Amino acid sequence: MKKTSGRKIRKQQSGELRPEYSFDYKNARPNRFAGATNKERSVVLLDPDVSEVFRTPASVNKALRAIISAMPGSRLKVIRESSQK
């Protein structure tokens, strides 16, 4: 592991921004997650306390479907039937 000098550590701890950052575009790589989402799906970030309870996407979907079906005028049954075709 390469040791960092004390000077660099002080800059990081002070929270100061440099006036300019140099970025080496030769080492850049494309974002591997950019095309991973489906256009029909949404990506949602859960707060840490919520993600402790709902650990899988299936558990989140199950809870949200239960809430939707309890809402007045819910279209969940119509949505379920059309997605099963």
C-alpha positions as CSV (number, residue, x, y, z in Angstrom):
1,M,0.0,0.0,0.0
2,K,1.3,3.4,-0.9
3,K,1.7,5.8,2.0
4,T,0.3,9.3,1.6
5,S,2.2,12.3,2.6
6,G,1.1,14.4,5.6
7,R,0.5,17.3,3.3
8,K,-2.2,15.5,1.3
9,I,-3.9,14.4,4.5
10,R,-4.1,17.9,5.8
11,K,-5.8,19.1,2.6
12,Q,-8.4,16.4,2.7
13,Q,-9.2,17.0,6.4
14,S,-9.5,20.8,6.0
15,G,-12.4,20.3,3.5
16,E,-11.0,22.9,1.1
17,L,-11.6,22.5,-2.6
18,R,-8.9,22.9,-5.1
19,P,-9.3,25.7,-7.6
20,E,-8.9,23.1,-10.4
21,Y,-8.8,19.3,-10.7
22,S,-7.0,17.5,-13.5
23,F,-8.8,14.5,-14.8
24,D,-7.0,11.9,-17.0
25,Y,-9.5,10.8,-19.6
26,K,-7.2,8.1,-20.8
27,N,-8.0,6.1,-17.7
28,A,-11.8,6.7,-17.8
29,R,-14.2,3.8,-18.2
30,P,-17.9,3.9,-19.2
31,N,-20.4,3.5,-16.4
32,R,-21.3,-0.1,-16.3
33,F,-24.6,0.6,-14.6
34,A,-25.9,3.3,-17.0
35,G,-27.9,0.9,-19.3
36,A,-28.9,-1.6,-16.6
37,T,-32.3,-0.2,-15.8
38,N,-35.4,-1.1,-17.7
39,K,-37.5,1.8,-19.1
40,E,-40.6,0.3,-17.5
41,R,-39.0,0.2,-14.0
42,S,-37.9,2.9,-11.6
43,V,-34.9,2.9,-9.3
44,V,-35.6,4.1,-5.8
45,L,-33.1,4.7,-3.0
46,L,-34.3,3.5,0.4
47,D,-33.3,5.1,3.6
48,P,-31.0,2.9,5.8
49,D,-33.7,2.2,8.4
50,V,-36.2,1.1,5.7
51,S,-33.6,-1.1,3.9
52,E,-33.0,-2.9,7.2
53,V,-36.6,-4.1,7.1
54,F,-37.0,-4.7,3.4
55,R,-33.9,-6.5,2.3
56,T,-35.1,-7.7,-1.2
57,P,-36.9,-6.1,-4.1
58,A,-39.6,-8.7,-3.7
59,S,-40.4,-7.7,-0.1
60,V,-40.6,-4.0,-1.1
61,N,-42.9,-4.8,-4.0
62,K,-45.1,-7.0,-1.9
63,A,-45.5,-4.3,0.8
64,L,-46.2,-1.6,-1.8
65,R,-48.8,-3.7,-3.6
66,A,-50.6,-4.3,-0.3
67,I,-50.7,-0.6,0.3
68,I,-51.9,0.1,-3.2
69,S,-54.7,-2.4,-3.0
70,A,-55.9,-0.8,0.3
71,M,-56.1,2.6,-1.4
72,P,-59.6,3.7,-2.6
73,G,-60.0,3.4,-6.3
74,S,-57.0,1.1,-6.6
75,R,-56.1,-0.1,-10.1
76,L,-53.8,-2.8,-8.8
77,K,-56.0,-5.7,-10.0
78,V,-56.1,-4.2,-13.5
79,I,-52.3,-3.8,-13.4
80,R,-51.7,-7.3,-12.2
81,E,-54.0,-8.8,-14.9
82,S,-52.3,-6.9,-17.7
83,S,-48.8,-7.8,-16.5
84,Q,-49.6,-11.5,-16.4
85,K,-50.5,-11.7,-20.1
